[in-house]
């Protein structure tokens, strides 16, 4: 049973009753200058500009005011929306945020609104990050039908993506943290991405 035990320790675990999966991504992760530059180049493409615009519109439909973007990519969402700050673990992203006076450490306080555009699945303890939102959480994230669909997905990234969710699993998980889902769409999938959902969660309890 060694292969079974090894997979439990080092492989993808999918719990269908929760609609959640976990992969133990090693601590060495590809967040560096090349990663930052790649996102900068992607943001300049027609799809990149449309994605940023769709994210700005989604926030505008529900909230206006200061917001902290968690996992900033190359800062494209921050540049597109006033009163937006950022938090990142990529040294290049941190450098850019501090240079532009947009840096915020989300773990040192609470914030009216947080966004996680393609970032929640990268965070070791996402519950601790989401807990810092006083009212609103906005995010885009890959969603999956089941564990088998993860294995065949381009979003199965063993050096980056720690957490995997179904649509219902994501909503259920946020519910355990005191949030209701007030809106969702699949505009990013319609724009050409694979299996991406966009969500708006509002805190109802703490």
N, C-alpha and C positions, 0 to 999 in steps of 0.2 A: 504493500500500500504506500510505498515511498513516493511514487509519482503523485498520488492523490494528496498526500500530506504536503509535498512540495508546492503543488498548485494552490492549496489553501493558504500557504504562507506567501507565495510570490506571484500568483496569478490573479486574474479578474474574478471577483466574487459578485454575483448578481442575486439579489433577493427579490423574487417576483411579488411576494406579498407586500413589500414596501415600494416596489417600482424604483429601486435604487441599486447602484453598483459601485464597487470600490476597486481601484487598482493601486498597489503600493509603489507609486513612482519613486525612484531613487532620489536622494537629496541633491545630486548633481543635475541641475536643470539648465536648459539652453537660453537663459535670460541674460543677454549681453548686448553689446553694441550691434552685432549683426541681426539679432532679433528685433531690436528697435528700428533699425534701418529697413528691414523687411516689411514691417508694419507701416512705416512711412511711405514706402513705395506702393504698397497695397492701397493705402488711403487716397492716393492720387489717381487711381484708376476710376473709370466711370462707375463700376460697381461700388468701389470704396466710398465715393462721394454720395451715392444713393443710400448706402447703408447708414452713413453718418446722418444724413438728412432724415431718414426714417426714424432713427433713434431720438433725434432732437424733437421731431413731431410727437413721438410717443410720450415723451416727458411733458411737453407743452400741453397735451390734452388733459393732464392730471395735476400738474404742479408747476409753480413758478417760485424761484428763490434759490438760495445757495444749495449746491449739490456737490457731493464728492464722488468722483469716478474712481473705482477701485480696479486697478489693472488697466493702465491708460493706453496700451498699445504704443502709438507714437504721438499721442496727445490730440488726435484729430477731433474727438468729441469735445474735449475741453476747449479747443480753439473755435469750435462752431457754436458754443453756447455760453452766454454771459453767466457770471456768478458760479462758474464751475471750477472745482479744484480737483486734486488727484492724489492717489496713493498707489505706490508700486513697490515691487521688490527687485525689479531689474535696475542695477546701478545706473544704466544709461537713462532710464525713465526717471529715476529719482533726481539725477543731475539736471535733466531738462525741467522737471517740475520746480526744483529749487531756483534754477536760473530765471524762470518766468514767474516766480513768486506764487506758484499754484500748489505747492506741497502742503499736504495735511496728513498727519499720522492718525488714521481712523481709530486706532486703539487707545488713544489718549483722551477721548471724549465721545460725545454722542452727536449725531448729525441728523438734520431734518430729513434728508434724502441721500441715498446711496445708489450708484449704478454699477452694474457688473456686466459689461459688454464682453462676452466671451472670456470671462475670467473666473467665475464662481467655481467652475470645475477644476481649476488649477490650485485652489486654496486648500491647504492641509486641514484646517479647521474652519470651514465656512460658516458654521453656526456662530462662532465668535465674531466674525466679521459682520454678519447680518444683524447680530445683537446690537450693533452700534447705530442702527437706523432707528430714529425716533418715530418716523411716520411712513416713509415711502422707500420701496426698493424697486428699481427698474433693472431688467436684465435680458440678455439674449444668451441662449445656451443650446447645445445639441440635445435633442430628445429622441428616445428610442422606444421601439415597441417591446423589446425583450432583450435578453442577454445575447441571443444569437445575432440580432441586428447590430449590436455593438461590434462584434468580432469582424463583421464585413464592412464596417463604416470607416471612412477617412478620419473620423473624429476619435478613433481608438488610437490614442497617442501615448505610448508607454513611457515616454520621457516627459510628459506634460500633464495629461488629464488624469486626475485622481478620482473624481466623482462622476457618476453616470446616472441619469434619471429618465424615467418615462414622464409623459405629460402629467398624468395623474399622480405619479410619485413625487414630482416636484411640488405640485400644489399641496399634497398631503404633508410633505416635509416642511414647507413654509408654515402650514397650519400649526405644526407642533411648536413653532417659534413665535406664534401669536399674530400671524398675518393671514389676511384673506386675499385671494386673487381677484382683482377687480377688472382686469382686462388681459387679453392675450391675443396674439396674431402670429401668422407665419409669413409675414411680409419678406423677411430675409431669405426664406426658402424660395418665395416667388421671384425674388431678385436674382436667384441663381445659386444660393448656397444649399448645402445638403442638410436637410433635417434640422433646421434651426427654428426654435420658438422664441418669441419675444413676450415678456411678461411684466405686469404691473402688480405689485403687492402692497397692500395698505395694512399698517399695524392696527390691530384691534385690542390686543392685550399685551402685557409685558410680564 
